[in-house]
């Protein structure tokens, strides 16, 4: 399941609209930004995993309290929610400057005020983190971290199910499965072509 599809399920399908409302964005602008930013978040996490940073990504997904940010857009849009979302982005992208660079690039491409995107991106990331946390509780994340991403049984089956396929159809091991879960439908993003310069 890609980040985009996960976000589209938030609050029974109303999460993104509620998030836009919380931040004073019109629906069209919010949709345009989400189509750029959600896949870019997934691609950034995927790149981090492929570079050997699986523990960084798994660590960023820890924290069962974050699940409420998926269920309530007002929590994701709050100052605390945005701070949590920025921390998530910093962990998968390498730092605040990199996360802010992604926001600036999205603002330029969408023709939207940069200050608006600098609030929307971390709130969107917070909602995504909450959704990922609902799929992978801390106990299972810890298990993956302790075994280098290769724990089997229920966890791998769960991830395979999230991707809509059978575990045997995917790359073996937690790394391959987590990578595909983060961007399973290959929806990509207009930002993918510049994402590398925002990673360190």
N, C-alpha and C positions, 0 to 999 in steps of 0.2 A: 504494500500500500504506500503510495507516494505521500509526501507531505501535503501536496495540493488536495488529494482525495481525502486525507485525514481531516484537514481543516474544513472541507465542505460538509463534513458530518457533524461538526461542532454544534451543540445546542439544537439538535434535531434539524440541522441544515440552516439554522438562523444565525449561527455564531458570527460569520463574517459580516453580515448586515448589521448585527448588533455592535460589532467592533467598530465598524465605520461610523455608526451613529454616536458611539461614545467619544470618538475623536473628531467629530464634526466634518466627516468626509461624505461626499455624495457617493452613491452606490457605484456609479460607473467608474469613478476614479479609484475607489477601493478595489473594485474587481480588476482593473488594469494593473494596479500595484501588486495585488495578490498573485496574478498570473506570472508576474516577473519574479517576485520575491520568494514565494513558497517553493517553487522548484529550485531556485538558487540556494535556499537554505539546505534543501535535501542534497543538492549536488556538492555543496561545501562539506557537509557531513560525510558524504560518500568519498570525496577526495581525501578527507582527513583519515578515514579508515584505510583507504588504499595506500596512504603514505605511512602506515604503521601506527596511526594514532587511534586505534579502536578504543583504548582506555579513556582517551579524551572525550570521545563521543559518548561512550557508555556513562562516563562520569557526569557529563552534561545532562544526561537523561535521568539521573538519580534525583530522588526527592519526591516522595509520594504526595506531599502537600501541594505540589504543582498541578495535580490533576484538576483542581478547581478552576484553573485558568482556561481549561478547555470547556468546562461546563458553564462558565459565567464570563461573558465578554467584559463586564465592568471590572472584574478582578484583573484580567489580562491588561486592560487599558489603564489601570491605576498606576500611580508612581511606583509602587512596590512591584507590580506586575511588569512594568517596563524595565525596571532595574534587573529583575530576574531574567527577562528575555534578553537583555543586553549581555548579562553574564553568560547565558547559554550561547549566544552568538560569539562572544569573545573566546569561549572554550573551543568551539569548532572552527573558528576562522583564524585564531592566533592572537587576537588582541582587539581593543576598542577601536583603534585607528582603522583596522581592516573592516570591522563592522560598519563604521561610519562611512568608509569609502564606498561600500556596497549601497548604503542608503543614498548617498550623493549621486551615484551613477543611476540608480533607479529614478531619482527625482529628475535628473537631466533628461532621461529617455521618456519619461511620462509627462514632462512639462509641468511638474507639480512642485510647489514650494518645498525646499529641502527641510525646513523645520517640521513640516507636516510628516514627511517620510521618516524623519528621525524619531518621531513618536510612533508611527504606524509599524515600522519594521520591528522594533523590540516587542511591541504588543503582539504582533503576529507571531513572532518567535516564541513568546511566552505561551500563546495558545497552542502552538505546535508542540512545544515541550510538554505541556499538560496532556495533550493527546497521546504522545509517545509514552508518557509515564503510565497512562491508563492501560496501554497495551503491554507494557513491560515493567512490572512492579520491581521495587528495589531489590527484593530477595533474588529475583531472577537475573537482574543486572549484575548483582554481586557474584552470582554463580558464574556468569560469563566472564567477568573480569578475573576471577580466581583461576579459571581454566583456559585463559587466553582466547576466549570466544568460541571454544569448541565443545561446550557442554551439550549433551544430547538429550534424548527423550522429549519430555513435555515442552521445554523451551523451544527447541528446534521445530517441533510440530506446530507450536503456536505461531511462530514466525512464518512458517510455510503457509499456514492457514490465512494469516494476515495478507499474504501476497496473492492469495487466490489460487495457489498452485500446490502441488505436492512437494514435500521436502526433497524427494528424490529427483525432482526436475531442476533443482537449483544447484548452484555450486556447493560443494561439501564444506562443512564448517561454518562457524558462526560469522566469520568475516564476510563470506560471500552472501550469506542470507541477510545479514544486517545491511550490507551495501544495497542489495536489491530492494529491501523493504523501504529504504529511505528514498528511492526513486524508481519504484517497481514498474511504472508504466512508461518510463522514458519520456515524460512530457517535456523535459528540458525547460529552458528559459532563455529569453533574449539576453540575459546577463551572463549566461554560461561562457560566452566567448571572451569575457573580460574577468571572469571569476578568479583566474589564477593570480592576477596581480593584487587581489585582495586577500590572499592567503599567505600565512607565514608559519 
